[in-house]
């Protein structure tokens, strides 16, 4: 497709409320956004305006591997945002698509437009859930992250890779051997994965607006579809990640946050 780019369209949710009532939290949010890995990747360009983040590829994909490369990094950029905002309990909705997108760095301004941006702008408002959604047309290039059908156009992307690792174990009775956990890189980040689920679950009760509450409910449902028994395990333990191996040393198995 001529002039097509991979566009990652990210909408920070609840931004208007933060503007009115919590400018301190907004400053922390923008500090996080300023630290995202996407800014340092030479094959991508990042634009931020108000509550919207756009990330798109600079280089042109030629081979199938190139397409897989851009899709993988776009999903990882969202992961980076998700985990760096976890302590702020700020949620987002994002769409990854591939369509016409134009960017021009002019003398006094930056101009950007295209059907990719237009379609994402309208489609994002229809999604009654949180997280990352990938255009079905490009999901064939997604070789890393599991997905499930969300609607006619999009798949929901499962970004919690340590939860996915546990899921691949099959159903088991805790505890997992503590030595295996303490030494295992595969458990890195489980605390953040479980805290992400806890934030979603907590907001089902905390949100008073039924439309907002419905978005959290739908998101939690998407995770329950794939991780039913794990979700029950963590929910019954008040989302204590150590329930899988209470005597293991978890201190070094946590990501750093801003």
N, C-alpha and C positions, 0 to 999 in steps of 0.2 A: 504494500500500500504506500503510495507516494506521500511523503511528508508525515508519515506516521511515527509516533513515539510512544514509549511506555510512559503512561502518566499515573502517578500515585496521588490521588486526591484525598486529602485528610481534612476532616471537619472536627474541630474540638467542640465537644458538647457542653452545654451549660455556660457558655462564654458570656452571654448577656448578663446572667445573674452574677457572675464574678465581677464584671465591670461595675455593676451597681453596688455590690456589697463586699467585695474582697480583692481590692487592687494588690494587696500584698501577695496573695496567692498567684495572681496573674504575673507578677514580676518573677516569682519562682518558676512559673510555667515557661516564660520566655527564656529564662536562664537555661532550663532543660532543653528547649527547642534549639537554642543556640549551640548546645553541646552535642547535637545528634551526629551520628557517624556519617550520615548522608552528606554533610557539608564538606567532608574530607575526601570524598570519593571522586576521583577525577573524571569518571565516566557519567556522572550525574550532576544536575543543577537543582538547587533548592530555592524556592521562593516562599516567603511568608508574608501574609497580609491579614491582620486582625486574627480571626479564629480559623483561618484556612492555611494549610501547608500544601504546596505543590512540589513534587519531586519527579523529574523526568530525565531521560537519558540524553547525554551529549553525543556519544558515539552512535553510529548506525549499525544495527545488527545485520549480519550477513548470513552466518551459518545458523543451523538449529541450536548449536551450542551457545552462540551469542544470545539468542532469545532466552534460553534457559538461564543464562548468566544474569540478564537484566531482571527477569522475574524473581530469581532467588534473592538478589540483593534488595529489590523493592520490598519483598516480604520481610527481610531481615531489618530493614529500616523501620518498619512498623513495630517489629519486636523491640527494637531499641527504644522507640518512643514509649511503648507500653510499659516496659520495665523501669524506665527512668522517671515516669510519672506515677508509679505505683503508690508511693507514699503520699502523693497529693490527692489520690483517689479522683483523678481526672480521666474522663472517658472520651473516646473518639469513635468516629465512624469513617471508614476509608474504603475507597474503591480503586482497584488496580485494573487499568484498561489499556488498550492499544488502538490508537486512532490518530487522526490528523491533529497536530498541535504545532503551533508556531511560536517561536520566542525570538525577539529582537532587542538587543541592547543598543538603544538609540543614544543620542548625544546627552539628553537630559532626563531620560526615563527608560524604563523597561516595559516592553509591550509583549503580551502573550494572549493567545486566543486559539480557537479551533473547536472542532466537533467533539474531541475528547473531553475538553474542559466543559463544554456546554452540556453534553450528555451526563457527565458525572454530577454536575451541579443539580440537575433535575432528578436524576436517579437516586442520589444520596438522600434526598428528602422523602423518598418513598419507603426507605428501609426502616422497618420497625425493630431494629436491633442495634447492637454495638459490635465493634471489631473491624476486621478486614474482610472485604468481599472481592473476589476476583472474577473478572469477565470470563464467562464460559469459553469464549472463543480462544483465549490464550491459556487456559488451564492445562492444556497439553504440554506446555513448556514448564509447568510447575512440577519439579521432580523431588522436592524436599518436603513440602508441607501437605498434610492430609486436608481434604476438603469434603464438604457435603453440599448437595444441591439446596439452594435457598429459594430461588424463584426461577422464572424463565430465562433470566439473563445472567444471574450471578451464582457463585458458590461461596459458602461461608468457609473461611480459612481457619484451621486449628493452629494457633501460634505457640501453644504451650508444649514445648518439645520434651521436657522432662516428664510431664504427665503422659505424653504419647509413648515415651519409653516404658513407663510403668504399665501402660495399657498393653504393650506388646508382650509383656511378661505373661499375660493371661491372668485369670482370676487367681489370687493367692491369699493365704491366711497370714497376716503379719504376726511376728516381725520378720523382715528380711535380715539375713545375717549381718550383724553390725560391722564386721570387718570388711565385708563387701561394699557396704554403703560408704563407710569412712574413707575407703581408698578409691571409690569409684567416681570418675569424672561424669559418668552418666547421670548422677544424681545432682550435679551442679545446677543450681537455680530452682530446685523443687520448692523452696520456701517462697520464692516470688511467684511461681506458677499457682501455688495454693492460695497465696494472698490475693492474686488476681481473681480467682474464683470466689473468695470470701467477699471481696469488694462488690462483685456483681450480686451475690446472694444477699448481702446486707442491704443493698439499695432497693431490693424488691420490697422490703419492709419500710425503709426510711423514706422513700419517695412518696409524696402525697398526691402528686399529679398522676392520674391514671395512665395518661399517654406515655409519660416518662417511665413509670413503673412497668408498663408493658414492654418497653424496650429491654429492660433488664431481665424480665421474665423470659422473653424470646431468646435472649442470648444464653441464659442459663439452660434453657431447653436444648439449644444446639449442642452445648457441651454434654448434657445428660444423654443425648442420643448416642454419642460415641463412647462416653466414659461412665456409663451408668453405675457400675459397681464401685468404681473409684470415687465418684462424686458422693455416693452414699457413705463410703468410708471416711472421707474428709469432712463431710457435713456432720456426721455423728460425733466427730472428735472436735467440733467447733473449729474446723479448718486448721488443725495442728499438723503440719507437714511431717513431724517426727513420728506420727502414729505408725508409719510403715516400718520403722526401726527405732524404737524409743531410746535404746542404749548406744546408738551410733554417735560418732563425733560429727556434728553438722556445722561446726563453726566455720570451716573453710569452704563450705558449699553454698555460698551466697554471693550474688552479684553486688557490685558497688553502685551506689546511687548518688545523684547530685545532691 
